[in-house]
Amino acid sequence: MKKIILLFALLIGTQFTYGQIQNLQLLGQLNFGTSCAGVWQYVDSLGNEYALVGAGNGLAIVDVTVPSSPNLLFTVPGNNSLWREMSTYGHYVYAGTEGGGGITVVDLSDLPNSYNSHVYTGDGPIAGLLSSSHTVKVFDGYLYIFGSNLGSGGAIICNLNDPWNPAFEGMYTSQYVHDGFVYNDTLYSAEVYAGQFGMVDVTNKANPVLIGTQATPGAFCHNTWFSDDHRYLYTTDEKPNAPLGVFDLIDKQNIKLVETFYNDTLSSHEVHNVRVLNDFLYNPSYGSQLTIVDGARPDNLIEVARYHTGPSLCWDASPYLPSGNIIATDMSGVLYIFAPYTVRACYLEGNVTDINTGLPLSGAQVKLLTTAVQASSVINGDYKTGYPTPGTFDIECSRPGYLTQVISGVTLSTGILTTLDFQLEPLLVSGTVVDAATSQPVPFADVRVQNGSLDFMLTADANGTFALTSLTSGSFDITAAKWGWKSNCVNVSFPGPSQVTIPVDQGIYDDFTFDFGWSVSGNAADGMWEWGIPVGTVFSTTQANPAVDDSLDCSNRCWVTGNGGGGANDDDVDDGTTILTSPVFDLSSYTDPYVHYSRWFFEQFSSNPSANDTMFISLDNGAGTSIIESVTGPSATNSTWVENGFRVSNFLTPTANMTISIAIGDKPGSANPLEGGFDRFFVTEGPTGIQENIADISFSVFPNPFTDRLRLDFKNQTVSKVVLTDIAGREVYRNSAIRNNNLIIDGASILPGFYIVSVFYPDGSKSAVKVVKSR
């Protein structure tokens, strides 16, 4: 499993880049031309500093006394392997590898002139049996060999009474041990496959005893290391998206996970190893990064420095040279030497409560505005965060159901704890859905609240009232509707009104903001009708599903056949028929009703109107059924929304038991891609005058959703003006002086929500599309 993970890292390492340096100063580097694994340090009697590097072909000894000119003195040969780790005791170094060959013992006393070495393959009961290992560590005069080929890969313990000749004393064999740390005769073993660290009493080296275990956050514990005061144990899990864990061991019968840490820039790329010195954590990590974290407050870890090594895994790092210089290895085969960095972070902590009740609020988001830093309050209302460099910040606290609070001009200083408490005021907003003609409440109306980052639904009570308890400060589009009433959407900003009234007109109308009970039937193997936000599909280079709904309604939802995205053949109608049928609607009171709707249909290959490869739209009055439109064959309207209206009496007698259905059938065994969409269904008394001359969508917008800027490409067409309106019809932008083939709309001052971009042409026609402004 380890090999798979690391080889994958080699493949993906070059995909991630970001600012090369933040706070860490590179003094020098050395490229080995082979892979690198672990790194450790050694200092000779003259004060010369050395990096001991687990190179792919052996143990490399590098003089780093002059960090700008690292000098490779020797490579102690060993079996070729991606894995090589080492540890020192006096002037001896012990190196092991998963490539086999035992433990290489090297006498460094004659550096920088020469070295002596030999191989230890076990003695006593394991004589000649020890071959491979993953990690080696020396603690208190004992060599611990982890992840070997013996004893389930647990921990082999050898005394170093004669450092040149390790002597076997015992083994811990309960679990495979990837790495470990020993303190006060207790081994804290990284039991990677068991997903835990173990606490093993090694007072009697011949008989290690497991005294307890603790699961780690990612359940794949790779290494362990203690804080300087030995109260907190840091753990890493070698798994994407797994954090570094901080465990408080003051009470080993009640171990507490007090903090988890993710790398700031590449949070999905886990810390590989953790080392600690003077309450700073040195984290070589996946994603080719070395990060330094201030651990002075172990329950509030703050990243203060980073460097992108690359292009592969930053395997290991050591900050323990007397000069303070940091040595680090990247799996791609490079040794890096960095200048020391030990500048404390600026700490920000506090508590969040309800201003009226004084009760703590969990789930509140505290943000340092203009930065990416944010923290969430826990169950007792506490939050903890900070920033690597001093400055003055505006701090925002927000929580659904409460008014957002911003405290401006907060000064954060290096090494100083700033305490900032928030008392949030409940956002008490109620609403009522009323009949626009009578002002009477509409009982049990559906309500939808949305903006660029929030979307939820609720139902009004029997009096048409509803409470908005999940909002924060900001601008929201609120839509209300019920079957038999027309959707109405309003834009409201909070803080603002405490009471919102949404009038709705009676009428048969559905823009599919809500699911009013349309039914799906049929026998198609794939591509049945689905209600939702349409996901685009492509056939070769041709757009099949347009990925947007009808642009003229309150919603971004519609009905679409299959909605899996990808190619037009991936989730299209296959081997049968899918039928979408409306709820019953009453036309008995209408004098001359017309039905209207928008639809699109994609069928790639030629076809005659028949039971297959065709969209049939039919009306049923309870006594009979009549097809009012059939759509087939490739055409200019493929994959674009087309609005149609039909006089009901031209097809059948209007009754109180009307339904409309939309059927698409595919001939079993054919390879013909079929997709369709249906949106904005409504009924009018007589022909409507609101059908404008809306052309097919003949311009493109990018990106959608947008944040700061929206680009329009007119595809070499002459344009007379561009208008941007919100979903309530209010104009927020107009440009009547189009000079180029494209236009960029500055969206910085536009509130989040749904908007309609309308492009007008000199012949009086227009084209429109819906866009979303996100935060």
PANU-995729 format. One line per field, with one value per residue (C-alpha): x, y, z. Coordinates in steps of 0.02 Angstrom, whole numbers, plus 50000, padded with zeros to 5 digits. Example, Ala and Ser with C-alpha at 12.3 -4.5 7.8 and 13.67 -1.06 7.14 Angstrom:
BEGIN
X	(50615, 50684) $
Y	(49775, 49947) $
Z	(50390, 50357) $
This chain:
BEGIN
X	(50000, 50143, 50223, 50062, 50040, 50217, 50222, 50056, 50136, 50274, 50144, 50040, 50175, 50197, 50012, 50016, 50109, 50093, 50201, 50378, 50427, 50335, 50452, 50573, 50741, 50828, 51015, 51068, 51019, 51097, 51023, 51069, 51005, 50912, 50765, 50780, 50690, 50732, 50857, 50946, 51091, 51265, 51396, 51580, 51705, 51760, 51583, 51558, 51375, 51317, 51155, 51130, 51016, 50926, 50965, 50900, 51069, 51132, 51164, 51229, 51341, 51335, 51438, 51318, 51432, 51428, 51245, 51262, 51387, 51330, 51463, 51426, 51572, 51522, 51381, 51380, 51312, 51152, 51015, 50922, 50758, 50639, 50639, 50791, 50785, 50922, 50956, 51116, 51194, 51355, 51465, 51369, 51226, 51106, 51017, 50883, 50779, 50631, 50746, 50828, 51010, 50995, 51043, 51197, 51303, 51420, 51559, 51571, 51712, 51840, 51735, 51763, 51904, 51826, 51700, 51688, 51533, 51465, 51294, 51195, 51074, 51027, 51104, 51047, 50873, 50862, 51041, 51052, 50864, 50846, 50834, 50713, 50647, 50545, 50612, 50749, 50757, 50875, 50807, 50901, 51038, 50924, 50899, 50717, 50691, 50513, 50421, 50548, 50527, 50517, 50384, 50236, 50338, 50322, 50470, 50639, 50736, 50926, 51041, 51186, 51304, 51427, 51365, 51463, 51374, 51188, 51126, 50950, 50844, 50663, 50518, 50344, 50239, 50056, 50044, 50144, 50235, 50276, 50371, 50374, 50434, 50495, 50477, 50487, 50501, 50341, 50342, 50211, 50198, 50125, 50019, 49974, 49866, 49772, 49736, 49800, 49948, 49991, 50063, 50186, 50277, 50458, 50530, 50573, 50644, 50632, 50445, 50358, 50178, 50037, 49948, 49828, 49785, 49707, 49631, 49703, 49601, 49637, 49647, 49815, 49945, 50114, 50223, 50218, 50317, 50303, 50287, 50438, 50350, 50297, 50115, 50052, 50079, 50074, 50019, 50015, 49903, 49969, 49804, 49739, 49629, 49689, 49746, 49890, 49818, 49861, 49824, 49830, 49909, 49904, 49779, 49817, 49652, 49561, 49661, 49588, 49607, 49624, 49667, 49682, 49789, 49780, 49914, 49854, 49884, 49858, 49742, 49705, 49891, 49933, 50084, 50205, 50315, 50311, 50464, 50459, 50586, 50553, 50366, 50379, 50316, 50415, 50298, 50367, 50210, 50132, 50106, 50292, 50288, 50380, 50278, 50325, 50186, 50185, 50139, 50160, 49973, 49947, 49758, 49780, 49911, 49955, 50059, 50195, 50309, 50311, 50416, 50369, 50505, 50451, 50408, 50365, 50336, 50435, 50483, 50575, 50650, 50767, 50784, 50911, 51079, 51169, 51165, 50975, 50978, 50840, 50879, 50741, 50727, 50610, 50571, 50622, 50804, 50846, 50918, 50867, 50950, 50846, 50887, 50805, 50631, 50564, 50447, 50290, 50117, 49983, 49847, 49662, 49540, 49371, 49193, 49029, 48862, 48682, 48665, 48492, 48515, 48703, 48706, 48858, 48842, 48929, 48955, 48988, 49116, 49250, 49347, 49494, 49428, 49543, 49629, 49584, 49591, 49432, 49382, 49221, 49160, 49138, 49000, 49049, 49059, 49250, 49348, 49536, 49635, 49773, 49887, 50072, 50118, 50060, 49936, 49768, 49616, 49428, 49357, 49187, 49078, 48927, 48804, 48641, 48495, 48600, 48654, 48834, 48947, 49109, 49235, 49353, 49532, 49586, 49775, 49862, 50041, 50179, 50174, 50026, 49854, 49714, 49547, 49394, 49218, 49063, 48882, 48771, 48595, 48464, 48404, 48216, 48131, 47956, 47865, 47690, 47630, 47467, 47349, 47390, 47208, 47128, 47277, 47218, 47353, 47399, 47407, 47553, 47638, 47814, 47957, 48134, 48279, 48438, 48589, 48761, 48806, 48642, 48489, 48353, 48164, 48026, 47837, 47722, 47596, 47406, 47410, 47536, 47673, 47852, 48007, 48180, 48295, 48439, 48496, 48650, 48674, 48669, 48558, 48436, 48310, 48151, 48025, 47850, 47725, 47592, 47506, 47365, 47466, 47606, 47784, 47841, 48021, 48083, 48257, 48283, 48440, 48471, 48490, 48331, 48146, 48092, 47933, 47928, 47764, 47762, 47603, 47562, 47434, 47314, 47345, 47410, 47597, 47753, 47932, 47993, 48067, 47973, 47917, 47727, 47702, 47737, 47748, 47869, 47824, 47890, 48006, 48168, 48325, 48411, 48375, 48210, 48144, 48228, 48189, 48341, 48474, 48522, 48697, 48770, 48809, 48907, 48898, 49069, 49090, 48903, 48811, 48669, 48598, 48618, 48659, 48538, 48351, 48233, 48307, 48144, 48085, 48130, 48213, 48370, 48280, 48182, 48141, 48274, 48295, 48439, 48551, 48719, 48818, 48963, 48927, 48757, 48756, 48801, 48631, 48512, 48347, 48388, 48286, 48112, 48005, 48003, 47846, 47827, 47647, 47581, 47464, 47280, 47233, 47060, 47020, 46831, 46820, 46924, 46839, 46982, 47133, 47307, 47446, 47626, 47792, 47976, 48062, 48221, 48256, 48418, 48417, 48578, 48530, 48391, 48222, 48043, 47907, 47865, 47853, 48043, 48170, 48035, 47970, 47779, 47689, 47507, 47353, 47226, 47053, 46999, 46902, 47037, 47216, 47283, 47463, 47491, 47674, 47798, 47983, 48106, 48263, 48416, 48370, 48431, 48335, 48423, 48488, 48410, 48254, 48104, 47945, 47781, 47597, 47442, 47255, 47179, 47012, 47104, 47142, 47008, 46877, 46945, 46884, 46917, 47028, 47170, 47348, 47496, 47626, 47794, 47855, 48021, 48050, 48206, 48202, 48276, 48452, 48478, 48628, 48536, 48572, 48410, 48391, 48256, 48205, 48042, 48018, 47905, 47732, 47583, 47406, 47334, 47160, 47172, 47335, 47470, 47548, 47704, 47788, 47930, 48037, 48169, 48301, 48398, 48542, 48670, 48801, 48905, 48940, 49090, 49110, 48938, 48924, 49033, 49111, 49200, 49182, 49062, 49121, 48999, 49054, 48935, 49007, 49034, 48854, 48803, 48727, 48626, 48620, 48645, 48534, 48557, 48404, 48374, 48241, 48113, 48140, 48241, 48376, 48550, 48657, 48635, 48758, 48697, 48869, 48935, 49095, 49177, 49135, 49136, 49089, 49150, 49025, 49103, 49011, 49100, 48949, 48818, 48740, 48741, 48589, 48508, 48507, 48449, 48571, 48471, 48562, 48464, 48497, 48462, 48316, 48221, 48253, 48339, 48426, 48428, 48515, 48513, 48674, 48720, 48823, 48912, 49002) $
Y	(50000, 50117, 50087, 50126, 50290, 50352, 50304, 50395, 50548, 50542, 50546, 50689, 50795, 50912, 50957, 51074, 51240, 51394, 51537, 51468, 51546, 51612, 51659, 51513, 51564, 51433, 51433, 51291, 51126, 50969, 50856, 50673, 50606, 50470, 50467, 50530, 50470, 50508, 50638, 50658, 50762, 50737, 50856, 50805, 50854, 51005, 51073, 51027, 50994, 50848, 50793, 50605, 50567, 50406, 50407, 50276, 50192, 50207, 50321, 50489, 50592, 50776, 50916, 51062, 51169, 51297, 51283, 51373, 51240, 51069, 50938, 50753, 50667, 50484, 50366, 50212, 50080, 49987, 49895, 50007, 50065, 50213, 50192, 50224, 50294, 50325, 50377, 50421, 50376, 50465, 50456, 50307, 50305, 50161, 50149, 50028, 50005, 49908, 49851, 49725, 49701, 49722, 49875, 49971, 50028, 50173, 50246, 50432, 50474, 50506, 50629, 50722, 50605, 50431, 50314, 50132, 50024, 49849, 49767, 49702, 49562, 49512, 49415, 49290, 49223, 49331, 49301, 49316, 49341, 49531, 49598, 49741, 49883, 50039, 50156, 50153, 50265, 50278, 50322, 50313, 50200, 50078, 50051, 50025, 49944, 49970, 49883, 49744, 49575, 49496, 49487, 49550, 49706, 49769, 49841, 49755, 49824, 49815, 49886, 49994, 49955, 49923, 50046, 49957, 49794, 49812, 49672, 49603, 49615, 49590, 49622, 49700, 49599, 49645, 49759, 49816, 49976, 50106, 50224, 50272, 50381, 50323, 50426, 50368, 50186, 50197, 50169, 50272, 50162, 50220, 50068, 50120, 49973, 49968, 50156, 50198, 50235, 50110, 50141, 50001, 49980, 49941, 49948, 49765, 49765, 49577, 49583, 49739, 49755, 49847, 49959, 50054, 50116, 50272, 50294, 50436, 50559, 50477, 50299, 50269, 50324, 50353, 50432, 50507, 50643, 50732, 50914, 50985, 50966, 50787, 50824, 50822, 50687, 50737, 50606, 50599, 50491, 50448, 50470, 50613, 50738, 50671, 50799, 50802, 50759, 50833, 50722, 50780, 50638, 50718, 50582, 50424, 50350, 50494, 50543, 50693, 50748, 50937, 50996, 50943, 51032, 51038, 51121, 51296, 51293, 51110, 51048, 50883, 50839, 50762, 50789, 50644, 50662, 50783, 50840, 50963, 51087, 51233, 51212, 51228, 51086, 51044, 50959, 50883, 50845, 50778, 50905, 50945, 51062, 51092, 51190, 51259, 51274, 51370, 51244, 51357, 51336, 51152, 51173, 51316, 51270, 51409, 51387, 51520, 51469, 51357, 51311, 51215, 51088, 50974, 50906, 50762, 50718, 50818, 50663, 50719, 50868, 50898, 51063, 50996, 51059, 51177, 51315, 51305, 51272, 51156, 51010, 50929, 50797, 50785, 50615, 50680, 50673, 50844, 50897, 51072, 51181, 51323, 51463, 51448, 51520, 51533, 51682, 51657, 51678, 51801, 51710, 51754, 51664, 51700, 51648, 51668, 51686, 51736, 51917, 51888, 51723, 51721, 51540, 51482, 51465, 51325, 51327, 51515, 51560, 51685, 51757, 51874, 51975, 51995, 51831, 51647, 51620, 51564, 51457, 51380, 51392, 51228, 51169, 51287, 51435, 51444, 51474, 51477, 51541, 51664, 51734, 51708, 51893, 52045, 52171, 52255, 52159, 52169, 52013, 51944, 51823, 51744, 51605, 51552, 51635, 51780, 51950, 51952, 52053, 52136, 52208, 52325, 52373, 52224, 52224, 52056, 52050, 51920, 51797, 51884, 51809, 51927, 51881, 51936, 51884, 51901, 51922, 51888, 51958, 51836, 51873, 51867, 51875, 51813, 51805, 51784, 51720, 51806, 51802, 51957, 51993, 51963, 51986, 51827, 51704, 51559, 51410, 51288, 51382, 51328, 51450, 51442, 51551, 51562, 51664, 51622, 51513, 51463, 51366, 51295, 51267, 51276, 51271, 51406, 51357, 51358, 51549, 51568, 51621, 51559, 51601, 51629, 51559, 51498, 51663, 51768, 51947, 51968, 51975, 51835, 51789, 51723, 51632, 51580, 51474, 51339, 51233, 51347, 51506, 51583, 51592, 51761, 51799, 51948, 52004, 52053, 52110, 52080, 52168, 52243, 52211, 52096, 52053, 51998, 51983, 51890, 51913, 51775, 51779, 51637, 51540, 51379, 51403, 51302, 51356, 51206, 51304, 51172, 50995, 51006, 50822, 50794, 50607, 50503, 50340, 50232, 50087, 50165, 50080, 50249, 50433, 50443, 50619, 50704, 50867, 50973, 51093, 51035, 50966, 50996, 50857, 50857, 50749, 50758, 50948, 50985, 51043, 50922, 50969, 51160, 51154, 51298, 51306, 51429, 51600, 51693, 51618, 51624, 51455, 51372, 51204, 51112, 50934, 50846, 50668, 50596, 50721, 50637, 50753, 50698, 50638, 50642, 50452, 50434, 50465, 50488, 50399, 50218, 50065, 50128, 50277, 50405, 50508, 50664, 50703, 50857, 50863, 50888, 51068, 51144, 51239, 51234, 51417, 51479, 51549, 51520, 51443, 51431, 51321, 51379, 51297, 51295, 51138, 51079, 50916, 50837, 50696, 50676, 50572, 50592, 50521, 50527, 50568, 50400, 50314, 50322, 50462, 50594, 50709, 50706, 50839, 50794, 50862, 50750, 50811, 50653, 50591, 50588, 50635, 50742, 50776, 50963, 50958, 50829, 50868, 50757, 50757, 50869, 51052, 51226, 51223, 51069, 51101, 51273, 51321, 51352, 51433, 51375, 51415, 51319, 51353, 51209, 51206, 51174, 51000, 50952, 51022, 51107, 51020, 51019, 50864, 50922, 50855, 50885, 50751, 50748, 50582, 50534, 50359, 50269, 50116, 49971, 49931, 50093, 50204, 50365, 50493, 50569, 50704, 50829, 50965, 51046, 51209, 51359, 51285, 51404, 51438, 51603, 51664, 51694, 51716, 51799, 51963, 51929, 51814, 51921, 51892, 51795, 51720, 51562, 51593, 51665, 51733, 51654, 51705, 51657, 51613, 51562, 51575, 51732, 51833, 51992, 51997, 51924, 51911, 51913, 51852, 51908, 51789, 51928, 51988, 52171, 52213, 52368, 52353, 52237, 52240, 52145, 52123, 52031, 51896, 52023, 52121, 52264, 52331, 52329, 52359, 52433, 52466, 52544, 52584, 52415, 52442, 52270, 52089, 52060, 52149, 52132, 52174, 52228, 52126, 52192, 52295, 52167, 52070, 51879, 51800, 51754, 51876, 51883, 51946, 52011, 52052, 52159, 52161, 52299, 52201, 52211, 52031, 51984, 51836, 51803, 51688, 51665, 51691, 51673, 51797, 51703, 51779) $
Z	(50000, 50042, 49873, 49780, 49874, 49841, 49658, 49635, 49714, 49583, 49446, 49515, 49595, 49448, 49440, 49590, 49595, 49702, 49763, 49778, 49945, 50095, 50237, 50209, 50133, 50026, 50059, 49946, 49866, 49795, 49660, 49679, 49514, 49610, 49729, 49908, 50064, 50246, 50308, 50475, 50540, 50611, 50681, 50696, 50831, 50728, 50717, 50534, 50494, 50387, 50307, 50306, 50159, 50116, 49930, 49812, 49797, 49975, 50124, 50061, 50175, 50128, 50207, 50231, 50340, 50200, 50155, 49990, 49932, 49994, 49958, 49934, 50021, 50015, 49971, 50081, 49961, 49994, 49901, 49780, 49855, 49864, 50054, 50163, 50340, 50467, 50647, 50743, 50909, 50952, 50797, 50727, 50604, 50573, 50404, 50347, 50191, 50127, 49987, 50104, 50151, 50339, 50442, 50382, 50530, 50488, 50596, 50557, 50678, 50540, 50441, 50332, 50278, 50278, 50355, 50405, 50386, 50402, 50395, 50543, 50498, 50675, 50818, 50946, 50904, 50746, 50687, 50498, 50481, 50480, 50304, 50272, 50378, 50353, 50488, 50620, 50774, 50923, 51095, 51261, 51198, 51106, 50921, 50869, 50699, 50634, 50493, 50468, 50388, 50561, 50696, 50592, 50553, 50732, 50829, 50851, 51001, 51009, 51143, 51089, 51232, 51091, 50958, 50821, 50861, 50903, 51015, 51002, 51160, 51108, 50989, 50994, 50873, 50905, 50752, 50603, 50658, 50527, 50642, 50825, 50967, 51139, 51298, 51479, 51426, 51324, 51137, 51044, 50890, 50724, 50681, 50505, 50450, 50615, 50597, 50771, 50881, 51014, 51188, 51224, 51389, 51342, 51518, 51494, 51319, 51311, 51344, 51273, 51335, 51243, 51369, 51256, 51081, 51007, 50834, 50731, 50626, 50458, 50527, 50439, 50566, 50481, 50615, 50791, 50879, 51047, 51091, 51185, 51353, 51308, 51347, 51168, 51039, 50856, 50729, 50540, 50430, 50257, 50168, 50057, 50151, 50319, 50447, 50569, 50740, 50911, 51061, 51242, 51343, 51515, 51562, 51465, 51522, 51439, 51284, 51194, 51014, 51038, 50862, 50682, 50554, 50364, 50257, 50211, 50023, 49982, 50118, 50031, 50030, 50198, 50310, 50282, 50437, 50583, 50683, 50829, 50897, 51015, 50988, 50800, 50692, 50535, 50412, 50252, 50154, 49997, 49860, 49867, 50014, 50176, 50302, 50472, 50599, 50762, 50897, 51048, 51072, 51025, 51012, 50889, 50759, 50636, 50479, 50477, 50333, 50181, 50031, 49875, 49845, 49705, 49590, 49706, 49890, 50017, 50116, 50272, 50362, 50510, 50605, 50731, 50665, 50787, 50656, 50654, 50467, 50407, 50292, 50191, 50056, 49909, 49835, 49664, 49723, 49795, 49963, 50017, 50150, 50223, 50343, 50515, 50535, 50712, 50710, 50813, 50739, 50792, 50890, 50883, 50997, 51074, 51107, 51011, 51102, 51071, 51125, 51200, 51291, 51319, 51261, 51163, 50974, 50881, 50694, 50684, 50551, 50602, 50455, 50437, 50292, 50139, 50189, 50170, 50359, 50445, 50594, 50658, 50837, 50931, 51048, 51190, 51069, 51068, 50908, 50881, 50733, 50691, 50558, 50519, 50510, 50610, 50543, 50566, 50508, 50497, 50579, 50525, 50623, 50537, 50574, 50492, 50582, 50646, 50585, 50528, 50641, 50584, 50706, 50614, 50649, 50754, 50776, 50782, 50847, 50838, 50982, 51064, 51100, 51050, 51127, 51028, 51080, 50972, 51028, 50880, 50860, 50795, 50620, 50652, 50483, 50449, 50285, 50216, 50049, 49998, 49851, 49747, 49708, 49878, 49998, 50083, 50139, 50027, 50144, 50132, 49991, 49946, 49974, 49906, 49966, 49865, 49817, 49750, 49899, 49983, 49924, 50036, 50034, 50164, 50170, 50237, 50369, 50357, 50373, 50231, 50352, 50362, 50465, 50391, 50524, 50416, 50341, 50369, 50314, 50126, 49973, 49934, 49800, 49881, 49771, 49825, 49730, 49741, 49610, 49552, 49584, 49483, 49549, 49611, 49658, 49755, 49803, 49985, 50074, 50260, 50378, 50313, 50333, 50473, 50376, 50194, 50098, 49932, 49828, 49702, 49562, 49536, 49377, 49304, 49301, 49341, 49314, 49415, 49557, 49658, 49625, 49614, 49583, 49399, 49372, 49269, 49184, 49044, 49012, 48952, 49016, 49042, 49027, 49121, 49155, 49305, 49396, 49435, 49376, 49201, 49177, 49005, 48881, 48718, 48562, 48480, 48478, 48472, 48628, 48667, 48837, 48847, 49035, 49075, 49099, 49016, 49051, 49084, 49249, 49433, 49441, 49376, 49371, 49238, 49186, 49082, 49017, 49117, 49203, 49222, 49111, 49001, 48825, 48745, 48741, 48926, 49005, 48858, 48826, 48785, 48734, 48772, 48817, 48958, 48989, 49098, 49151, 49241, 49389, 49341, 49301, 49276, 49115, 49135, 49186, 49039, 48885, 48762, 48850, 48775, 48843, 48836, 48874, 48832, 48771, 48689, 48597, 48537, 48411, 48315, 48163, 48036, 48085, 48026, 48151, 48224, 48392, 48406, 48409, 48429, 48565, 48577, 48680, 48712, 48800, 48887, 48944, 49034, 48884, 48752, 48706, 48566, 48512, 48502, 48448, 48386, 48370, 48275, 48172, 48180, 48162, 48198, 48363, 48430, 48605, 48623, 48720, 48609, 48676, 48601, 48630, 48568, 48572, 48671, 48577, 48414, 48480, 48607, 48724, 48882, 49041, 49227, 49211, 49098, 49095, 48980, 48945, 48859, 48790, 48709, 48641, 48583, 48470, 48568, 48510, 48415, 48448, 48417, 48557, 48622, 48753, 48796, 48916, 48973, 49070, 49107, 49080, 49096, 49035, 48974, 48932, 48745, 48649, 48754, 48706, 48806, 48681, 48621, 48468, 48563, 48450, 48484, 48604, 48484, 48603, 48739, 48919, 49025, 49164, 49228, 49378, 49382, 49522, 49471, 49281, 49153, 48972, 48825, 48653, 48514, 48382, 48253, 48261, 48267, 48437, 48479, 48669, 48817, 48971, 49135, 49246, 49408, 49417, 49477, 49315, 49390, 49275, 49352, 49197, 49022, 48881, 48718, 48648, 48592, 48494, 48490, 48462, 48649, 48809, 48988, 49125, 49289, 49420, 49575, 49630, 49578, 49721, 49719, 49638, 49471, 49325, 49143, 49010, 48860, 48698, 48574, 48386, 48257, 48181, 48346, 48398, 48559, 48638, 48825, 48946, 49133, 49233, 49415, 49516, 49655, 49804) $
